[in-house]
Amino acid sequence: MRLLVIDTVNYIDYPTGGVMAFYRTMLPPCGNSLILVGITTDVTTPVGKWIKRDLNGIEFDFYSIKHVIPRSQKPLVPRRITDVLLLKRSLTRALKTAPPYDYIFTQSHEVLHNLPKKLLGKTCFVSPGLTNPLSISRYSWARVFARIYDRFYLMPKVAKVRWHLAAADQRSKEDFARRSGGYIKPNDIITFPTRYNDNIFKVLPKNECRDYLKIDKEKRIFVTVGRLNWFKGWKLMIDAVSIFNKKEGNCKLFFIGDGEDDVKIKEYIRGNDLVDVVFLVGKIDPSGIAKYLNAADVFLMGSFAEGWSTTLVEACACGVPCVVTEFSSAKEMIQDGKNGYVVCNREPVFFAEYLVKALGLNRLKVQEYNKKYKSLAQSRIMEEIDNILNNDN
């Protein structure tokens, strides 16, 4: 079975976020059974033609539709708009000249919108989450169009795909079905949790990781990973750690990742006299993230919305207790008092209280409990996709 994968990513490290994280776990086990259409951030890669391209030691058939210069600043025109226009011009040629394939695979709404109707019947659409992307857009004006986006842009196309896989819980599937206005039923959506790279994200000696990262072994260390954006709840996490620090002291919070709120967060840290408590590490490679997770006493997430969070899966794989807000998959992954806590109130004082509780959890028991998530290791992903596509009723 060969899958034609189409998305506006470079399949290596751009853009950051759950979409790219999924492909990083998908590519190694699936290998060159995948045919890739994407973008390139490397000026030496040809655009508009099929080539053989080496990605992490595996050779793929690859077609780049555009060369992109990565920028952390928010673009004037949203990527969703430019991607639609880009795909409209270039996808037809890529499809006509593609090597033989059995099915189409994408996570992109923009790709779905531009696929010919006759190909939707052999398309597998994977949703990193089922939240309306415009409802959490970094462009405030775009949020006004969230309901229109669902009704006229997204749902009619999703209803026509052969398979819809989603990293989402049952409640999220039911909400998505309601938003569709009858186009889609909850049972039309196959729950497909995020996978993680079990060669990288695993339990490592905590003190060795702290030595490597030059982190004081006596400090209480909190770590969060993700895009630096308001909907990730950075203010909630900083405020909660600030409250914890005033009561307990001797702690640090590390943000791993980059994004458009970088300057805002730095200003907020300075304005609240937290420069010795909160640190922005920036974007680092997965092995570095695994070291920070293992060095942490508690992993934090303050998101307003998520799919089946990649970073939460990775934190669980590293055996670190987690304190997270209530988003899709949170209660599927985190059991209160077992491997962390789900905080249903977004008040910083409550979040801070659960940080104290999480510090009291036995780390060895947390690690033992989290062994059940080994089923989400990336090594099984191709087998599961193959079962879904070839055993369709």
C-alpha positions, 0 to 999 in steps of 0.5 A: 500500500502506498499513500500520497501524503499532501500537506503544507509542511516540509516533513522535517521541522516546519511549521512547529506544532501538532501537525508536523509532530504527527508527520515526524512520528509517521515517516520513520515507521512508514518509510518510502511507502509514503509519497510526499507533497509539501513545501521546502525551507531549503533553497537547494530543493527544486520546486514544481517537480518530482525528485528523490529526497532523503529525509533522516536516512530514508529516500522518498518521492517528493514534490515541493509546491513552494519554497518558504522562508521560516519566520516567527513573526505573524504574517500579514495574510494568514497562512490558511489563505495563502495556502489555499491559493497556492494549492489551487495553482500547484496541486493539480500538476502534482497529482497528474504527475505523481507516482502510482498510489493507493490512497491520499492522506492529509491533515490539511483543511486547505488540501481537502478544499482543493482536492477534486471531488472524485479523489475524496472517496480515496482520501483519509483525512486526519484531524490533529483536533476537532476544534474550529481553527478560526475560533483560536486564530491568532488573528482576532478578526478571523474568529468572527468567521468561525461558524461560516468556516465550518458550515461552508468551507470545512464540513461539506468536504469532510463529509465526503472523505472516505475516512476521517481519523481524529485525535479527539475524545468522544465529547469532541466528536459529538461537538464536531457532529453538532457543528456540522449541522447534520453532515457528519455523525460522531460514529463517522469519525475514527478516534486515532490518538497522537503517536510518539517516538518511543526511541526518543521519548522515554524515561531517562535518569532525572539527575543525569538530565539535569546535569546535562541541562545544567539545572540545579537539582534542588530546584522544583522544575516545571516544564511546558512545551508548545507554541507561544500563543495565547490559546496555549494559556501561557499567562495562566501557567506563569501566574500559577507558578508565580503564586507557587513561587511566592508560597513555596519558592525555589522553583523554575518554569521552562517554556520550550517552543517559539511563536508570535507571543515571544515578546509579549511573554518576555515583557510579562515576565519582566513586568512581574519580576519573574526573570529568575523564575520563568525562562524561554528556552526556544525551539529545540530538537526532540531529544532536547525536549525529552531531556527537559521533560525527564528533568522536570518535576511536573509538566504543565499545559494551560491550553484552551483547546487541543486535539490529542496533545502530542506534547502530553503524550510525550510527557507521559512517555517520559513518566513525568507527573502532569498538571493540565487544563481540561481539553480534548484528551486530557481526561483520557491521558491524565487520571487524577492522583495517578499520573497528574491532575486535570484542572477544570478551573482556569484560576491561577490559584487553583492551578498552583494548588494542583502543582503542589499536589503533583509534586507529592505523587510518587514518580515511580508509580507515575511511570508504572501507570504510564506504561499503558500508553506504550500502545501509542508508540510510533512503531505501530502506526503503519499497521493501524493505518493499514488496518483502517484503510483495508478493512473499511466496512 
